[in-house]
């Protein structure tokens, strides 16, 4: 009986001495970084030296836009994104069908290809630097079809459940307007100011004021007010929706968008 008690005591002591709560191969008594992820490689002190989680992520987003003014336009949209830590690439294209009183048009809008790098300025402040090209997949009788180039900056500040943001972009127009009544093409800019609120961990909404100049020198700048929502359905699926109201006569009066995305 004494032998059995001694054996159980030694077994318990041995097991206790080799307790490894986070299962990283380093016992708790020597683990200087407890609770490391199972996907992390650790050193002899139990601290992460490399994560086995891939930094490469992708998503694909499909949706429908409805634009209502004097003309009515439906557009099917496709967006594909690639993420690698703080860097991302994005491709956006769409196919539209426009019905007006005198005409009907179908075709592709211009296609956007862009890259963005995120900088964490402070704990709650993030700056995004972006650049890209606009491929002339939209066929217009008013301009020649050439590649445009754009660059932009946006800054975002988050405090508690609130988010405040601003963005500026500048586009170098490659197209040349077919001269008519002294109308010429010009480079354009866009400005956005807005605020958002996290209703929950899965649901975010914002509103913003948007100002963008026209490619045509004789047209006034476009001014709109937009409302946007992002909802996480689960770890793979998410959805976005937006409503845009035109403030200037050069902007469409109403635009509604609904999209669903898949992350992999």
N, C-alpha and C positions, 0 to 999 in steps of 0.2 A: 504494500500500500504506500509506504514511504517512497519507493522507487517511482511509482506512478505520479505522485504529487510533485516530486522533483522534476520529472520529465515534462509534466504539463507547465510547470513554472518556467523551465528553460525554453519551452516552445513558445509560450506567451511572450517572454522577454525578447526572444529572437524576432518574432513577428512584429512586436512593438517597436523594436529598434530599427526595423526596415520599413516603417510606414512611409508610403509615397503617395500623398493625397492627390496630387495633380498628375500622377503617373508619367512623370518626365524622366524617370530613371535615376533621380537624385532624391535620397531620403529626406524627409522633412527636417531632420536635425541639422542637415547641411545645406538645405535649399534656401538660398538667399533671395529667390524670386518665386514665391509660392503662387499657385493658381495660374501657371502658364497654360496656354492653349495646347490641346493635343496635337495640333498641326504645326507646332514650333519645334525647331531643333535647339537644344540647350547645351551650355558648356558644363563643366564640372561643378559649378556653383548653382546650377538650375536656372540660369538666366538665358533669355532668348538670344541666339546668334543668327538665326535665319527662320523665316516663316515659310511653311510649305504651301500656304494658300497662294494661288496664282494671282499676280497683280493684273492679269489680263481679264477684262470683262467686256461684254457686248450687250447691246439691246437692239431690238427692232420695234418700230412704232408705226402703226397704220391708223388712218383716221379719215374723217370727212369734214370738209369746210362748206359752209353755206354763206354766201355773200349776197345781201339784198340791197338794191338801190333802184335806179331806173332799170338796170339790168339785173338778171338773176343768175348767179353762178354757183355751180356745185363743183367741188374739187376732191378727188381722192388723193391722199397724201401718204408718202412713205419716207420714214427717217430711220437711218441706221447709225449707231454710235459705237465707238470703241474707246475703252477706258484703260489707262495704265497709270495707277497711282494718281498723280496730279495732272496728267496729260490726257487729252481726249481728242478724238477725231469724229466729225459728224458729216453725214451726207443727207441732204434734203431734196426731194423732188415731188412733183404733183402733176396730176392730169386733170384738166378742167373742162367743163361744158357750160358755156354762157349763152343765155337766151335773151335777146332784146326785141324791141318792136320790129326792127327791120332786118335783123340778121341773127344767125346762130354760129357760134365758133366753138371749136374743140381743139385741144392740143395740150402740150406740156408748158408749164411755167418754167422760168429759169431754174437751173439746178445749182444748189449751193454746196460747196465742199469747204470745210473749215477745220482749223485746229485751235485748241484752247489749252492754256497752261494756268493752273491755279496757284496763287501765292497766299499763304497764311500770314497776314501782316501782324495780327494779334490774335488772341484767343477767340474773339468774337467777330473779327474782321477779315474778309477774304477778298482778294483782287484777282480778276480773271483777265488775261491778255489773250486776244484772239486775232487770227488772220485767216484769210481764205480767198477763194475765187468764185465767181459767178459764171457758170457755163451757159452760153446762150442757146438753151433748148426751147425758148419761147420765140415763136416766129411773129415778127412785127413788120408791118408795112411802113412804119414811121422811122425805124432805125436800122442801121446795119448791125449784123449779129457778130459781136466780138466779145472776148472775155473781159469781165470787170474784176477788179481787185479791191478787197476791203480789209480793214483792220479796226479793232475795237478794244475798249477797256470797260469793265464794269466792276463796281465795288459793292459789297454786301456787308451789312452790319446786323448782327443778331443779338438781341437782348431779351432774356427770358423767352416768352412765346412770340415776340415781335421780331420782324425782319424789315430792314430798310435798305433800299438799293437804288443805284443810279447807273446808267450806261451811256456811252458815247461811241459812235462808230462813224467811219469815213470811208466812202467808196469812190475809187477812181474808175470813172466810166470809160470803157473802151468803145462803146457804141457811138456812132455819129448819127445825129438826127438828120433825116432828109430835109434839106432846107425848104421851108415854106413859111412865108410871112415873117421872115427874119427870126424864126425860132431856132435856137441852137441847143446843143446838149451841154450839160455841166456836171461836175462831180457833185456827189450828194453827201449829206450827213444825217445822222439820226440821234435823237436824245430821248432818254427814258428816265423818269423819276417815279418811284412807287414805294409802297409799304405792304407788308404781308403779315399774316397771323397764323400760327399753328394751332388749329382747333384741337388736335390730338397728335400723337406720334405718327399717325398714318394719314392725316388730312391737313393740307396746307392751302391757303387762299391768299391772293393778293390783288391789288388794284394799282394801276399806273397811268400816268399821263405820257403820251408819246408824240414826238414832233419829228418829222422827217421832210427834208427838202425834195423837190421833184427833179427828175432828170431833165425836164423841159424848162428852159429859162423863163418862159412866160407864165408858168403855173405857180400858184401859191403853195406854201408848204402844207403837208398833210398833218392834221392834228386829230388825235383819237384818244379816247378813254377806254381802257381795257380792264376786264375782270378775269382772273385766271384761278383754276383750282387743280390740285394734284392729290390723288388718293392712291395709297398703296393697298392693293387688294390682298396680296400675300407676298411671300418672298420672291416670287417669280413675276407676277402680273401687277401692273399699275395702270392707271387711267388719268387722262388730263382733259379738261374742258375749259373753254374760254368764250367770252362775249366781248366784242369790240364795237364801240359806238363812235361814229364819225362826228367830230366837232367842227371841221371845216368843210366848205363846199366841195373841195377837191377829194375828200375821203368818202368811201362808201358809208352809208348810214348805219348799216347793221352787218355784223359778221359773227357767225357762230361756228365753233369748232369742237369736235369730240374725237379723242384718240385713245387707243389702248396699246400698251407696250408689254413686251416680254423680255426679261433679263436673263442672260445665260453666260 
